[in-house]
Amino acid sequence: MTDNIIYNGILAGWIVLSIAIFVALFFIVAPYGRHHRSGWGITLNSTLGWVIMESASPLIFALCFILGSNPASITSWAFLLLWEAHYIHRAFIYSFSLKSSDGNMPLSVILSGIFFNMVNASLNGYYVYSLSGGYSNQWLTDPRFIIGTAIFITGFVINRQADYTLSRLRQPGGADYAIPYGGLYNLISCPNYFGEILIWTGWAVATWSLAGLSFAIWTAANLIPRARAHHAWYHAQFPDYPAGRKALIPGIW
């Protein structure tokens, strides 16, 4: 059995699993952040939990870059830069922006996050740096790379701006949560999720790979149900929550 057949089999199963998770998350809201609740076993500090589970992704992807069999190119470095820019921020900058009121995170959530990041980074890194045959420098001028990278960067900026807004919203001595305003928060409840979906949709286009597509599908499968839960939570917590604000997609939903 060749590496391609094994890889494609794992990738197919991975996509099927994302669909099952998508359905399940409409009924079970992952118990961290504002949705934290007891009954999920051992917990760890949220900052530590985010660092542990997110750091697996940049480390594994970098390892795939180092050990990959494809010839090195500027394009291969560009993909490394895009991936690491997101995950180094997520693991080692975003994690320390969390407020103490974010509480603890169940170990079960952390372990599931580690599992996802290990598999996802391996699938994407192995394809980009070994199975793809290599991305030549000419790929930098391909419309798929240009459009995909533009979508990635747009999502990156939206995601960071939204996270920054949330990090500044809860001041010491103030309420745990408040209604966010500014930027896309004037239109939707979860611009951070909207931005992240754009990031990995852009990645899928830029790499033009099924591995990238699987990541985009997983991102949507995880964040669409959570955006729905966030939106409902805001309305339940704040009677004056803006009625016209959508959950995830401006003007639509």
N, C-alpha and C positions, 0 to 999 in steps of 0.2 A: 504494500500500500504506500503510495507516494505521499510526500509532505503536503502537496497541494490538496489531495483528497482528504487527508486528515484535517487539514486547516479548514477547508470548505465545510466539512461536516460539523466541526466545532462552531464555525461562524453561523451556520444555519440554525443549529440548536440554540445559540446565543440570541439570535433574533426572535425565535419562537418563545424563548424564556422572557424576553422583554415584553411581548404581547401579554403573556400571562401576568406579569408584574403590573402592567398597565391596568388591567381589569381589577386585580386585587387591591390596588391603591385607591380605587374609588370607594372601597369598603373599609380599608384599614389605613388610617393616617399615621405615617411614621412618627414615633413619639420623641421628637427632639425639637429644640427651639420653642416657639410659642405653643406647640402641640405636645410638649413634654407632659407625661403623666406616669403615675406609678404603675407597678404591675408588670414591668418588662425586665425584671431581674437586676443584676449588678450594673451600676452606672459609673462613669468616669467624668471628670471635668470636661466640659464641652470643648474648650480650647485644646486640651490634650487629645481629645477624641478626633477633632478635625485634623490636627497635625499628623496623627498616626495613620488615619485612613487615607488622607489625600497625598501624603508623601510617597506612597507606593507608586503612584502614577508617573511622576517625573523621573523617579529613579529607574523604573523598569524601561520606560521609553528611551532614556539616555543609554541604558545598557544595550537595548536593541540597536541603537545608533552605533555604539562602539563595536559591537560584535557582528553587525550586519555584513552580509556578503556582497551587497550591491556596491558599485563604484561610487566613491564620494563625489558630490557636486555641490554647487551653490544652492541648488534646490533642496537637497537633502538637509543642508544646514538651515535653510529657511523653515522647513517643516519642524525641525528640532526647536528653533526659536519660537515659533508660534505655540507649540505644545507646552514648552517649558515656561513661557511667559504667563500662560494661564495657570498652570499647576503650581509653580513656585509661589505665585501670588496667593492661590487658594490655600496652599498648605502652610505657608510661613509668614504671610502678611494678613490675609483675611482672618485667619484663626485667632490672631492676637487682637483683632478689632472687636471681638465679641465682648459683650457686657457681662458682668457677673450674673445679671438676671436671666441670662440664657441658660443658667443652671447646668445640670449634668446631662449626659447622653448615655443611653443604654449600651452596654457592651455588645449586645446583639446587633444594634445599628452600626456600630464601629466595625465589627467583624464582617457584616454584609458589605459595608463600604470598601473595606480592604479587598474582599473577594472581587467585587465589581472592578475596582481600579486595577487589580493585578491582571485579570482576564482582559479587560478592555485595552489597557496599555500594551499588553502582549500581542493581542490581535492586530492592533494598529501599527505598533512598532515593527513587528515581524514582517508585516506586509510591506510597509514603506521601505524598510531597509534590507529585506532579504527576498521576499517573493515577487515583488513588483518588477524586478529586473532593473530597477533604478530609474530615477527621474533625472533626465538630462538638464543641462542649463537652459535648453530651448523651452523647457516646460514653464519657465518663468514668464514667457511671453504668450503662453497658451491662454485663450479666453477663460478656460475653466479655472486655471490657477488665479488669474487676475480677479475674476468675479468672486470666486470662493474666498480669496484672501480679503477682498473688500468687505464681504459679508462677515467674515471672522472678525475683522478689526472693528466694524460697526457694532457687532454684538459685544465685543470686549469692552468698548467704551461705554455702552449702555449698562452693561453688567457692573462695571467698576463705579460708575456714577451712582447707580442705584444702591450698591453696597455702602458707598460713602455717605449717602443721604441717610440710610438707616443707622450707620454708626454714629452720626452726629445728632440723631433724633432724640435719643434717650440720654439726657444729661444727669450727672450725679445728683441724687436727691429728688429727681423727678419721677414721674410715673414710669412703669416698666415699658409700656408701649404707648404710642400716640399715632395719630394719622399722619402719614408722610405726604409731603407736597413738594412740587418742583420737578422739572423734567417730565419724564413719562409717568411719574406718579400722579400727575394731573389727569391722566387718561386711563391707566390700568393699575391694579393692585400689586402686580408682581413684575415690574420691569427688569428686575434682576434675573428672573426666570426667562423672560422674553429674550433678554440679551444672551443668556447661556444657550438657549435653543438656536439662536442665530449663529453663535460661535461654532457650534458643532455641525450645523447645516453648512456653514461656510467651509469647514474642514472637509466634509464629505465631498463637496464640489471641487475644492482645491486639490485633493488627493485623487479624486475620481475613482473611488474604491468602495467595494462592498463593506470593508472594515470601517471606513469612515461613515458610510450610510448606517451601519449597525449602531455606531455611537450616536448619530443624530436621532435614530429611532429610540434608543435607550433614554436619551436626554428628554425627549418629548414624553415618553412613557412614564418617566419619573415625575416630571415637573408639571405636566398638565393637570393630573389629579391633585397635586399639592397646591397649585395655584387656585384651583377650585376650593380647596379646604381653607386656604388663606383668605380668599375673598369672602367666604361665608363667615369666617372668624371675625374679620373686620366689621362686617355688618352686625354680628351678634354683640360685639364689644362696644361699638360706637353708634348710638342712634342717629348721630349727625353725619355719618359716613356719606361721602358724595354719591348720590343715587346714580349719576350718569357714568361713573367710573366702571370700566369693565374689569374682568379678572386678569386676562393675559394678553389678548390681542386688541389693540386700540380700535375702538369703534365697532368691534365684532362680537367678542366674547370675553 
